[in-house]
Amino acid sequence: QVQYVETGGGLVQPGGSLRLSCTASGFTFSNCDMGWYRQPPGKERGLVASIRPTGSTTAYADSVKGRFTISRDNDRSTLFLDMSRLMPEDTAVYYCRCRTLPVWGQGTQVTVSS
């Protein structure tokens, strides 16, 4: 079945950086538009960044443009999110997902705080 394992979260100070990874299985990763989503405390989950199957096209929410970079390694069925200049409002549980498959993983917690 479809599974995601998100890793790389943690506690980081404002202005710091983190790299999230997501290893996927149970479907043809290289055929999927992939996305990183996040759910801040008390708020709804929303799309942060997306990437087309070949990696040639990416898109970002306005709140993370210029700070976050999404990438993928189709040979390893792995999705990445490089986050820099982190702010307290980036605090959330981060999830990855194939945009056409309605399955979620456990996510990874990112907390930005001094």
C-alpha positions as CSV (number, residue, x, y, z in Angstrom):
1,Q,0.0,0.0,0.0
2,V,1.0,3.6,-0.3
3,Q,3.3,4.7,2.5
4,Y,5.4,7.8,3.3
5,V,8.2,8.1,5.9
6,E,8.9,11.8,6.6
7,T,12.1,12.6,8.5
8,G,14.4,15.5,9.3
9,G,12.2,17.7,11.5
10,G,13.2,19.1,14.9
11,L,13.7,22.2,16.9
12,V,15.6,25.0,15.3
13,Q,16.2,28.7,16.1
14,P,14.7,31.4,14.0
15,G,17.0,32.0,11.0
16,G,18.1,28.4,11.0
17,S,17.8,25.7,8.4
18,L,16.5,22.1,8.1
19,R,16.3,19.5,5.4
20,L,13.2,17.3,5.3
21,S,13.2,13.9,3.5
22,C,10.3,11.7,2.5
23,T,10.7,8.2,1.3
24,A,7.7,6.8,-0.5
25,S,6.6,3.3,-1.4
26,G,3.6,1.4,-2.8
27,F,3.2,3.4,-6.0
28,T,5.2,4.6,-9.0
29,F,7.0,7.6,-7.4
30,S,8.5,8.8,-10.7
31,N,5.0,9.3,-12.2
32,C,3.6,11.4,-9.4
33,D,3.3,15.2,-8.9
34,M,4.6,15.4,-5.3
35,G,3.9,18.0,-2.7
36,W,5.0,19.0,0.7
37,Y,2.2,20.1,3.0
38,R,2.1,21.5,6.5
39,Q,-0.3,21.8,9.4
40,P,0.4,24.5,11.9
41,P,-1.0,24.1,15.4
42,G,-4.8,24.7,15.4
43,K,-4.9,25.4,11.6
44,E,-5.7,23.4,8.5
45,R,-3.2,21.5,6.4
46,G,-2.1,23.4,3.3
47,L,0.2,22.9,0.4
48,V,3.7,24.4,0.8
49,A,5.5,23.3,-2.4
50,S,5.0,21.0,-5.3
51,I,7.2,19.4,-8.0
52,R,6.3,17.7,-11.3
53,P,7.5,14.1,-12.0
54,T,10.7,15.1,-13.8
55,G,11.5,17.8,-11.3
56,S,11.6,20.4,-14.1
57,T,8.7,22.5,-12.6
58,T,8.2,23.6,-9.0
59,A,5.8,25.8,-7.3
60,Y,5.7,27.4,-3.8
61,A,3.3,29.1,-1.4
62,D,4.0,32.8,-1.2
63,S,4.9,32.5,2.5
64,V,7.9,30.2,1.7
65,K,9.1,31.5,-1.7
66,G,12.8,32.2,-1.7
67,R,13.3,30.3,1.5
68,F,12.3,26.7,0.7
69,T,13.4,24.5,-2.1
70,I,11.7,21.2,-3.1
71,S,13.5,18.5,-5.0
72,R,13.3,14.8,-5.7
73,D,15.3,11.7,-6.4
74,N,13.2,9.4,-8.5
75,D,15.8,6.6,-8.3
76,R,15.4,6.5,-4.5
77,S,11.7,7.4,-4.5
78,T,12.6,10.3,-2.1
79,L,11.3,13.8,-1.9
80,F,13.2,16.6,-0.2
81,L,12.4,20.0,1.3
82,D,15.3,22.4,2.0
83,M,14.2,25.1,4.4
84,S,16.2,28.1,5.3
85,R,15.7,31.4,7.1
86,L,13.1,29.6,9.2
87,M,10.6,31.7,11.1
88,P,8.3,30.8,14.1
89,E,5.3,30.8,11.7
90,D,6.9,27.9,9.9
91,T,6.2,25.7,13.0
92,A,4.0,22.9,11.8
93,V,3.8,19.2,11.1
94,Y,5.1,18.6,7.6
95,Y,3.8,15.9,5.3
96,C,4.6,14.7,1.8
97,R,2.2,13.2,-0.6
98,C,1.5,12.3,-4.2
99,R,-1.0,14.9,-5.1
100,T,-3.4,12.4,-6.7
101,L,-3.3,9.8,-4.0
102,P,-5.4,10.6,-0.9
103,V,-3.1,9.0,1.7
104,W,-1.1,10.7,4.4
105,G,2.0,9.6,6.4
106,Q,2.8,10.5,10.0
107,G,4.5,13.7,9.2
108,T,7.5,15.3,10.8
109,Q,7.4,18.0,13.4
110,V,9.2,21.3,12.7
111,T,9.4,23.8,15.6
112,V,11.0,27.2,15.1
113,S,11.7,28.8,18.4
114,S,14.4,30.5,20.4
